[in-house]
Amino acid sequence: MAELLTATLDMAGEYARWFVNRRAYTRQSDRPHPESGRHYYFRPKDGGELSPDFREIQRHLAGEMTLGIYAINPATQRVKWMAIDADYRHALADLLKLQYELQQDGVQAALEQSRRGGHLWILFAEPVLARHARVYIRHLAGKLSVNVKAGADDGIELFPKQDRLEDGQFGNAIRAPLGIHQAVNRRFWFYGAAYSLDAQMAYLRNLRRVTEAQLKDLIQGLKFDEPSKPAEIIRYGDGRAFLILDHLDARPTRKVGRNWITQCPSCAAGGRDRGRDNLAISVEEPQKYICWAGCTKEQIRAALGAPIRYTGPEERRQWHRN
């Protein structure tokens, strides 16, 4: 609790000016899921909006709760920051290559520790178009032969993961910096400063911001169209695609952002999810679905009477990487 004394509301307000581009947030569960043992992120049922005084951020900095934040404001399609997430075997080496190359372009990026690699953060002097930020980093990664993750392949992940959002969409949240990861009860610091909240905040305060004019200079002449990639489809043994909507007793009628929201069959079989909101199914790619309470795809498929059958160890490894 000693850290709570230094995590003031003024500090939370300053942090919000750097990282909060919209009030929607996610929260990491305090307790592990009883079956998977993982600490999942979820949208709070009270609406998941930060309060005007950013008290939730104060609690995040104090280690009382762990927030996930969204990059894009859909009203403007702009971002205050760009984060590069890497969590594979040579992740830190790739992030250091990117950090060095960014420095050559006059961009000072902050490297944050993570459980299996790190996050590289770029802060902007004013909100810039998400599309501009993404095309610059993708170009830089290609120049350095750093793979951008696609499907099961290892590679960096860019936040935001989209160029733009439609009204009502959220995109993908990332763990907000300087919070305590609930799975390991540990705070992951930035490498550039002493390991205290005051020192870390001072480091971020003095980090050189990228202006919109600077970013436009960096992307001048670059191609903006990204290659499309095929949607991942999990198939039956006879080659037919499995679409979960074909197996639900009732079609979902509630739409939140880019997902249909409905009851998770596995949770329901265990007498849970009475609110009928644990399962999210992508509207655009309905072969993609997830239970926010932590049920695995194997458990969901088994509850639907369509269990996954593996033909060998390699197929099982491929499934778990996806």
Contacts in CASP RR format, 6 or more apart in sequence:
PFRMAT RR
TARGET T0000
AUTHOR 0000-0000-0000
METHOD contacts of the structure
MODEL  1
MAELLTATLDMAGEYARWFVNRRAYTRQSDRPHPESGRHYYFRPKDGGEL
SPDFREIQRHLAGEMTLGIYAINPATQRVKWMAIDADYRHALADLLKLQY
ELQQDGVQAALEQSRRGGHLWILFAEPVLARHARVYIRHLAGKLSVNVKA
GADDGIELFPKQDRLEDGQFGNAIRAPLGIHQAVNRRFWFYGAAYSLDAQ
MAYLRNLRRVTEAQLKDLIQGLKFDEPSKPAEIIRYGDGRAFLILDHLDA
RPTRKVGRNWITQCPSCAAGGRDRGRDNLAISVEEPQKYICWAGCTKEQI
RAALGAPIRYTGPEERRQWHRN
1 62 0 8 1.000
3 61 0 8 1.000
3 62 0 8 1.000
3 63 0 8 1.000
3 197 0 8 1.000
4 62 0 8 1.000
4 63 0 8 1.000
4 64 0 8 1.000
6 196 0 8 1.000
6 197 0 8 1.000
6 198 0 8 1.000
7 58 0 8 1.000
7 59 0 8 1.000
7 61 0 8 1.000
7 62 0 8 1.000
7 63 0 8 1.000
7 197 0 8 1.000
8 58 0 8 1.000
9 53 0 8 1.000
9 54 0 8 1.000
9 55 0 8 1.000
9 58 0 8 1.000
11 58 0 8 1.000
11 61 0 8 1.000
11 197 0 8 1.000
11 201 0 8 1.000
12 53 0 8 1.000
12 54 0 8 1.000
12 55 0 8 1.000
12 57 0 8 1.000
12 58 0 8 1.000
12 61 0 8 1.000
13 53 0 8 1.000
13 54 0 8 1.000
13 57 0 8 1.000
14 201 0 8 1.000
14 205 0 8 1.000
15 54 0 8 1.000
15 57 0 8 1.000
15 61 0 8 1.000
15 178 0 8 1.000
15 201 0 8 1.000
16 50 0 8 1.000
16 54 0 8 1.000
16 57 0 8 1.000
18 80 0 8 1.000
18 81 0 8 1.000
18 123 0 8 1.000
18 204 0 8 1.000
19 69 0 8 1.000
19 80 0 8 1.000
19 81 0 8 1.000
19 176 0 8 1.000
19 177 0 8 1.000
20 50 0 8 1.000
20 54 0 8 1.000
20 57 0 8 1.000
20 69 0 8 1.000
20 80 0 8 1.000
21 69 0 8 1.000
21 70 0 8 1.000
21 71 0 8 1.000
21 72 0 8 1.000
21 73 0 8 1.000
21 78 0 8 1.000
21 79 0 8 1.000
21 80 0 8 1.000
21 81 0 8 1.000
21 127 0 8 1.000
22 70 0 8 1.000
22 72 0 8 1.000
22 73 0 8 1.000
22 74 0 8 1.000
23 48 0 8 1.000
23 49 0 8 1.000
23 50 0 8 1.000
24 43 0 8 1.000
24 48 0 8 1.000
24 49 0 8 1.000
24 50 0 8 1.000
24 70 0 8 1.000
24 170 0 8 1.000
25 44 0 8 1.000
25 48 0 8 1.000
25 49 0 8 1.000
25 50 0 8 1.000
25 56 0 8 1.000
25 67 0 8 1.000
25 68 0 8 1.000
25 69 0 8 1.000
25 70 0 8 1.000
25 173 0 8 1.000
25 176 0 8 1.000
26 41 0 8 1.000
26 42 0 8 1.000
26 43 0 8 1.000
26 48 0 8 1.000
26 67 0 8 1.000
26 68 0 8 1.000
26 69 0 8 1.000
26 173 0 8 1.000
27 41 0 8 1.000
27 42 0 8 1.000
27 43 0 8 1.000
27 44 0 8 1.000
27 48 0 8 1.000
27 65 0 8 1.000
27 66 0 8 1.000
27 67 0 8 1.000
27 68 0 8 1.000
28 39 0 8 1.000
28 40 0 8 1.000
28 41 0 8 1.000
28 65 0 8 1.000
28 66 0 8 1.000
28 67 0 8 1.000
28 68 0 8 1.000
28 175 0 8 1.000
28 181 0 8 1.000
28 182 0 8 1.000
29 39 0 8 1.000
29 40 0 8 1.000
29 41 0 8 1.000
29 42 0 8 1.000
29 182 0 8 1.000
30 39 0 8 1.000
30 65 0 8 1.000
30 182 0 8 1.000
31 39 0 8 1.000
32 38 0 8 1.000
32 39 0 8 1.000
32 183 0 8 1.000
33 39 0 8 1.000
33 40 0 8 1.000
33 293 0 8 1.000
33 294 0 8 1.000
35 294 0 8 1.000
35 295 0 8 1.000
35 299 0 8 1.000
36 294 0 8 1.000
36 295 0 8 1.000
36 296 0 8 1.000
38 183 0 8 1.000
38 294 0 8 1.000
39 181 0 8 1.000
39 182 0 8 1.000
39 183 0 8 1.000
40 292 0 8 1.000
40 293 0 8 1.000
40 294 0 8 1.000
41 68 0 8 1.000
41 173 0 8 1.000
42 292 0 8 1.000
50 56 0 8 1.000
50 57 0 8 1.000
56 65 0 8 1.000
56 67 0 8 1.000
57 67 0 8 1.000
57 176 0 8 1.000
59 65 0 8 1.000
60 66 0 8 1.000
60 67 0 8 1.000
60 176 0 8 1.000
60 178 0 8 1.000
60 179 0 8 1.000
61 178 0 8 1.000
61 179 0 8 1.000
61 197 0 8 1.000
63 179 0 8 1.000
63 180 0 8 1.000
63 187 0 8 1.000
66 175 0 8 1.000
66 176 0 8 1.000
66 179 0 8 1.000
66 180 0 8 1.000
66 181 0 8 1.000
66 182 0 8 1.000
67 175 0 8 1.000
67 176 0 8 1.000
67 179 0 8 1.000
68 173 0 8 1.000
68 174 0 8 1.000
68 175 0 8 1.000
68 176 0 8 1.000
69 173 0 8 1.000
69 174 0 8 1.000
69 176 0 8 1.000
70 160 0 8 1.000
70 170 0 8 1.000
70 171 0 8 1.000
70 172 0 8 1.000
70 173 0 8 1.000
71 79 0 8 1.000
71 80 0 8 1.000
71 81 0 8 1.000
71 82 0 8 1.000
71 83 0 8 1.000
71 130 0 8 1.000
71 159 0 8 1.000
71 160 0 8 1.000
71 171 0 8 1.000
71 174 0 8 1.000
72 78 0 8 1.000
72 79 0 8 1.000
72 130 0 8 1.000
72 160 0 8 1.000
72 162 0 8 1.000
72 164 0 8 1.000
72 165 0 8 1.000
72 171 0 8 1.000
73 79 0 8 1.000
73 127 0 8 1.000
74 164 0 8 1.000
74 165 0 8 1.000
74 166 0 8 1.000
74 167 0 8 1.000
74 168 0 8 1.000
74 169 0 8 1.000
76 127 0 8 1.000
77 129 0 8 1.000
77 130 0 8 1.000
77 131 0 8 1.000
77 163 0 8 1.000
77 164 0 8 1.000
77 165 0 8 1.000
78 127 0 8 1.000
78 128 0 8 1.000
78 129 0 8 1.000
78 130 0 8 1.000
79 124 0 8 1.000
79 127 0 8 1.000
79 128 0 8 1.000
79 129 0 8 1.000
79 130 0 8 1.000
79 133 0 8 1.000
79 160 0 8 1.000
80 123 0 8 1.000
80 124 0 8 1.000
80 127 0 8 1.000
81 121 0 8 1.000
81 122 0 8 1.000
81 123 0 8 1.000
81 124 0 8 1.000
82 121 0 8 1.000
82 122 0 8 1.000
82 124 0 8 1.000
82 133 0 8 1.000
82 134 0 8 1.000
82 137 0 8 1.000
82 158 0 8 1.000
82 159 0 8 1.000
82 160 0 8 1.000
83 119 0 8 1.000
83 120 0 8 1.000
83 121 0 8 1.000
83 122 0 8 1.000
83 158 0 8 1.000
83 159 0 8 1.000
83 174 0 8 1.000
84 95 0 8 1.000
84 98 0 8 1.000
84 109 0 8 1.000
84 119 0 8 1.000
84 120 0 8 1.000
84 121 0 8 1.000
84 122 0 8 1.000
84 137 0 8 1.000
84 156 0 8 1.000
84 157 0 8 1.000
84 158 0 8 1.000
84 159 0 8 1.000
85 114 0 8 1.000
85 118 0 8 1.000
85 119 0 8 1.000
85 156 0 8 1.000
85 157 0 8 1.000
85 158 0 8 1.000
85 159 0 8 1.000
85 174 0 8 1.000
86 92 0 8 1.000
86 94 0 8 1.000
86 95 0 8 1.000
86 117 0 8 1.000
86 118 0 8 1.000
86 119 0 8 1.000
86 120 0 8 1.000
86 155 0 8 1.000
86 156 0 8 1.000
86 157 0 8 1.000
87 114 0 8 1.000
87 115 0 8 1.000
87 116 0 8 1.000
87 117 0 8 1.000
87 118 0 8 1.000
88 116 0 8 1.000
88 117 0 8 1.000
88 154 0 8 1.000
88 155 0 8 1.000
89 154 0 8 1.000
91 116 0 8 1.000
91 117 0 8 1.000
91 118 0 8 1.000
91 156 0 8 1.000
92 117 0 8 1.000
92 118 0 8 1.000
94 144 0 8 1.000
94 146 0 8 1.000
94 155 0 8 1.000
94 156 0 8 1.000
95 111 0 8 1.000
95 117 0 8 1.000
95 118 0 8 1.000
95 120 0 8 1.000
95 156 0 8 1.000
96 111 0 8 1.000
97 144 0 8 1.000
97 146 0 8 1.000
98 109 0 8 1.000
98 120 0 8 1.000
98 137 0 8 1.000
98 140 0 8 1.000
98 141 0 8 1.000
98 144 0 8 1.000
98 146 0 8 1.000
98 156 0 8 1.000
99 109 0 8 1.000
99 111 0 8 1.000
99 120 0 8 1.000
101 140 0 8 1.000
101 143 0 8 1.000
101 144 0 8 1.000
102 108 0 8 1.000
102 109 0 8 1.000
102 120 0 8 1.000
102 122 0 8 1.000
102 140 0 8 1.000
103 109 0 8 1.000
105 140 0 8 1.000
105 218 0 8 1.000
106 208 0 8 1.000
106 214 0 8 1.000
107 122 0 8 1.000
107 208 0 8 1.000
107 210 0 8 1.000
107 214 0 8 1.000
107 218 0 8 1.000
108 207 0 8 1.000
108 208 0 8 1.000
109 120 0 8 1.000
109 121 0 8 1.000
109 122 0 8 1.000
110 120 0 8 1.000
110 121 0 8 1.000
110 123 0 8 1.000
110 190 0 8 1.000
110 192 0 8 1.000
110 203 0 8 1.000
110 204 0 8 1.000
110 207 0 8 1.000
111 118 0 8 1.000
111 119 0 8 1.000
111 120 0 8 1.000
111 121 0 8 1.000
111 190 0 8 1.000
111 191 0 8 1.000
111 192 0 8 1.000
112 118 0 8 1.000
112 119 0 8 1.000
112 120 0 8 1.000
112 121 0 8 1.000
112 177 0 8 1.000
112 188 0 8 1.000
112 189 0 8 1.000
112 190 0 8 1.000
112 191 0 8 1.000
113 188 0 8 1.000
113 189 0 8 1.000
113 190 0 8 1.000
113 191 0 8 1.000
114 175 0 8 1.000
114 188 0 8 1.000
115 181 0 8 1.000
115 183 0 8 1.000
115 184 0 8 1.000
115 188 0 8 1.000
118 188 0 8 1.000
119 174 0 8 1.000
119 175 0 8 1.000
119 177 0 8 1.000
121 177 0 8 1.000
122 133 0 8 1.000
122 210 0 8 1.000
123 204 0 8 1.000
123 207 0 8 1.000
123 209 0 8 1.000
123 210 0 8 1.000
124 133 0 8 1.000
124 209 0 8 1.000
124 210 0 8 1.000
124 211 0 8 1.000
124 212 0 8 1.000
124 215 0 8 1.000
125 209 0 8 1.000
125 210 0 8 1.000
125 211 0 8 1.000
125 212 0 8 1.000
126 211 0 8 1.000
126 212 0 8 1.000
128 210 0 8 1.000
128 212 0 8 1.000
128 215 0 8 1.000
130 160 0 8 1.000
130 162 0 8 1.000
130 163 0 8 1.000
130 164 0 8 1.000
131 163 0 8 1.000
131 164 0 8 1.000
131 224 0 8 1.000
132 215 0 8 1.000
132 216 0 8 1.000
132 219 0 8 1.000
133 160 0 8 1.000
133 215 0 8 1.000
134 158 0 8 1.000
134 160 0 8 1.000
134 163 0 8 1.000
135 219 0 8 1.000
135 222 0 8 1.000
135 223 0 8 1.000
135 224 0 8 1.000
135 226 0 8 1.000
136 215 0 8 1.000
136 218 0 8 1.000
136 219 0 8 1.000
136 222 0 8 1.000
137 158 0 8 1.000
138 148 0 8 1.000
138 158 0 8 1.000
138 226 0 8 1.000
139 219 0 8 1.000
139 222 0 8 1.000
140 146 0 8 1.000
141 147 0 8 1.000
141 148 0 8 1.000
141 156 0 8 1.000
142 148 0 8 1.000
146 155 0 8 1.000
146 156 0 8 1.000
147 153 0 8 1.000
147 154 0 8 1.000
147 155 0 8 1.000
147 156 0 8 1.000
148 155 0 8 1.000
148 156 0 8 1.000
148 157 0 8 1.000
148 158 0 8 1.000
149 155 0 8 1.000
149 156 0 8 1.000
149 157 0 8 1.000
150 229 0 8 1.000
151 229 0 8 1.000
151 232 0 8 1.000
151 322 0 8 1.000
152 318 0 8 1.000
152 321 0 8 1.000
152 322 0 8 1.000
159 172 0 8 1.000
159 174 0 8 1.000
160 171 0 8 1.000
160 172 0 8 1.000
161 171 0 8 1.000
161 172 0 8 1.000
162 171 0 8 1.000
162 172 0 8 1.000
163 226 0 8 1.000
165 171 0 8 1.000
166 257 0 8 1.000
166 258 0 8 1.000
168 257 0 8 1.000
169 257 0 8 1.000
169 258 0 8 1.000
170 257 0 8 1.000
170 258 0 8 1.000
171 258 0 8 1.000
175 181 0 8 1.000
177 190 0 8 1.000
177 204 0 8 1.000
178 187 0 8 1.000
178 188 0 8 1.000
178 189 0 8 1.000
178 190 0 8 1.000
178 197 0 8 1.000
178 200 0 8 1.000
179 187 0 8 1.000
179 188 0 8 1.000
180 186 0 8 1.000
180 187 0 8 1.000
181 187 0 8 1.000
181 188 0 8 1.000
189 195 0 8 1.000
189 200 0 8 1.000
190 200 0 8 1.000
190 203 0 8 1.000
190 204 0 8 1.000
192 203 0 8 1.000
193 199 0 8 1.000
193 200 0 8 1.000
193 202 0 8 1.000
193 203 0 8 1.000
194 200 0 8 1.000
231 285 0 8 1.000
231 287 0 8 1.000
231 288 0 8 1.000
232 287 0 8 1.000
232 288 0 8 1.000
232 322 0 8 1.000
233 241 0 8 1.000
233 242 0 8 1.000
233 287 0 8 1.000
234 241 0 8 1.000
234 242 0 8 1.000
234 287 0 8 1.000
234 297 0 8 1.000
234 308 0 8 1.000
234 319 0 8 1.000
234 322 0 8 1.000
235 241 0 8 1.000
235 242 0 8 1.000
236 242 0 8 1.000
237 309 0 8 1.000
237 311 0 8 1.000
241 287 0 8 1.000
242 287 0 8 1.000
242 301 0 8 1.000
242 306 0 8 1.000
243 286 0 8 1.000
243 287 0 8 1.000
244 281 0 8 1.000
244 286 0 8 1.000
244 287 0 8 1.000
244 289 0 8 1.000
244 300 0 8 1.000
244 304 0 8 1.000
245 251 0 8 1.000
245 252 0 8 1.000
245 260 0 8 1.000
245 281 0 8 1.000
245 286 0 8 1.000
247 304 0 8 1.000
247 305 0 8 1.000
247 306 0 8 1.000
248 262 0 8 1.000
248 265 0 8 1.000
248 304 0 8 1.000
250 262 0 8 1.000
252 260 0 8 1.000
252 261 0 8 1.000
252 262 0 8 1.000
252 281 0 8 1.000
254 260 0 8 1.000
254 261 0 8 1.000
254 262 0 8 1.000
254 277 0 8 1.000
255 261 0 8 1.000
255 283 0 8 1.000
256 280 0 8 1.000
257 283 0 8 1.000
258 282 0 8 1.000
258 283 0 8 1.000
258 284 0 8 1.000
259 280 0 8 1.000
259 281 0 8 1.000
259 282 0 8 1.000
259 283 0 8 1.000
260 280 0 8 1.000
260 281 0 8 1.000
260 282 0 8 1.000
260 283 0 8 1.000
260 286 0 8 1.000
261 277 0 8 1.000
261 279 0 8 1.000
261 280 0 8 1.000
261 281 0 8 1.000
262 276 0 8 1.000
262 277 0 8 1.000
262 279 0 8 1.000
262 281 0 8 1.000
263 273 0 8 1.000
263 275 0 8 1.000
263 276 0 8 1.000
263 277 0 8 1.000
263 278 0 8 1.000
263 279 0 8 1.000
264 272 0 8 1.000
264 273 0 8 1.000
264 278 0 8 1.000
264 279 0 8 1.000
264 291 0 8 1.000
264 293 0 8 1.000
264 295 0 8 1.000
264 300 0 8 1.000
265 279 0 8 1.000
265 300 0 8 1.000
265 303 0 8 1.000
265 304 0 8 1.000
266 291 0 8 1.000
266 295 0 8 1.000
266 299 0 8 1.000
266 300 0 8 1.000
266 302 0 8 1.000
266 303 0 8 1.000
267 273 0 8 1.000
267 278 0 8 1.000
267 279 0 8 1.000
267 291 0 8 1.000
267 293 0 8 1.000
267 295 0 8 1.000
268 303 0 8 1.000
269 303 0 8 1.000
272 278 0 8 1.000
272 293 0 8 1.000
273 279 0 8 1.000
273 293 0 8 1.000
278 291 0 8 1.000
278 292 0 8 1.000
278 293 0 8 1.000
278 295 0 8 1.000
279 289 0 8 1.000
279 290 0 8 1.000
279 291 0 8 1.000
279 292 0 8 1.000
279 300 0 8 1.000
280 289 0 8 1.000
280 290 0 8 1.000
280 291 0 8 1.000
280 292 0 8 1.000
281 288 0 8 1.000
281 289 0 8 1.000
282 288 0 8 1.000
282 289 0 8 1.000
289 297 0 8 1.000
289 300 0 8 1.000
291 299 0 8 1.000
291 300 0 8 1.000
297 308 0 8 1.000
297 319 0 8 1.000
298 307 0 8 1.000
298 308 0 8 1.000
301 307 0 8 1.000
301 308 0 8 1.000
302 308 0 8 1.000
308 319 0 8 1.000
310 316 0 8 1.000
310 319 0 8 1.000
END
